[in-house]
Amino acid sequence: MARILIVDDSPTETHQLAGLLQKNGYEVLAAISGEDGLVLAAKEQPDAILMDIVLPGVNGFQTTRQLSKASETEHIPVIIVTTKDQDTDKVWGMRQGAKAYLTKPVSEKSLISVLKEVIS
């Protein structure tokens, strides 16, 4: 079973994403900040990471960049899941190392489709 790390400071968003993932057979880990996400990703080695952008402290763009540059986490695909839907945000997110960019509210179909694509 694939393990997905959700990095989001909103308990509501985390609960919603976790529910979709568990319903589709994924194991879920969660972090409420970029810093926690970095630590958990290195320790737990999830199969993919769902990354919010607006986070306390280190934001999602910075966290994605750190994950994609660190030797212990560079192989883990990061999918940005955020309310920020400007083209410049999408371009910047991909430049930081994200493999995909989804805007909230994310549909179950698109989330699972992207996960299957980046994990396989």
Rosetta blueprint (number, residue, H / E / L):
1 M L
2 A L
3 R E
4 I E
5 L E
6 I E
7 V E
8 D L
9 D L
10 S L
11 P H
12 T H
13 E H
14 T H
15 H H
16 Q H
17 L H
18 A H
19 G H
20 L H
21 L H
22 Q H
23 K H
24 N L
25 G L
26 Y L
27 E E
28 V E
29 L E
30 A E
31 A E
32 I L
33 S L
34 G H
35 E H
36 D H
37 G H
38 L H
39 V H
40 L H
41 A H
42 A H
43 K H
44 E H
45 Q L
46 P L
47 D L
48 A E
49 I E
50 L E
51 M E
52 D L
53 I L
54 V L
55 L L
56 P L
57 G L
58 V L
59 N L
60 G H
61 F H
62 Q H
63 T H
64 T H
65 R H
66 Q H
67 L H
68 S H
69 K H
70 A L
71 S L
72 E L
73 T L
74 E L
75 H L
76 I L
77 P L
78 V E
79 I E
80 I E
81 V E
82 T E
83 T L
84 K L
85 D L
86 Q L
87 D H
88 T H
89 D H
90 K H
91 V H
92 W H
93 G H
94 M H
95 R H
96 Q L
97 G L
98 A L
99 K L
100 A E
101 Y E
102 L E
103 T E
104 K L
105 P L
106 V L
107 S L
108 E H
109 K H
110 S H
111 L H
112 I H
113 S H
114 V H
115 L H
116 K H
117 E H
118 V H
119 I H
120 S L
